[in-house]
Amino acid sequence: MNDLRTRVCDLAQKRVPPRQIASILNVNVDKVYSTIRVLRTAGVDIPSFNPPPRPISPNELARDLIEAALLRKVSSDG
């Protein structure tokens, strides 16, 4: 691996976002994305940079359940 690939790989595996990697290495963000794509194609395990979904809070769950129950009630009273 060349130096840029090695450095991008090291940072990407630490879940540093591509834009931040580009800033750190002073390269174009497109170069970082293409390097990550090449690394993944070569079988290197680089995690996704998308944040995991936010867990639903108990209040949101209760609100959604109440809303669904009300909608069912309204549609059945039709």
C-alpha positions, 0 to 999 in steps of 0.5 A, spaced: 500 500 500 502 506 498 503 512 503 496 515 502 492 509 502 495 507 508 494 513 512 487 513 509 486 506 511 488 507 518 484 513 519 478 510 516 478 504 520 478 509 526 471 511 524 474 518 522 469 521 517 472 522 510 471 530 510 476 530 516 481 525 513 481 530 507 482 535 511 488 532 516 491 529 510 490 536 505 487 532 500 481 532 496 475 529 499 473 525 492 480 522 493 479 520 500 472 517 498 475 513 492 481 511 496 476 508 501 472 505 495 479 501 492 480 499 499 474 496 500 474 493 494 481 490 496 477 486 502 479 491 507 474 492 513 472 499 513 466 501 517 461 505 514 461 512 516 453 513 517 451 514 524 447 508 527 440 510 527 438 514 533 434 509 538 427 511 539 425 514 546 420 512 551 416 518 550 416 518 542 414 510 542 408 512 547 406 518 542 407 513 536 402 508 539 397 513 542 397 516 535 396 509 531 391 507 536 387 513 535 387 513 527 385 505 528 379 508 532 377 514 527 378 509 521 373 504 525 368 509 527 368 511 519 
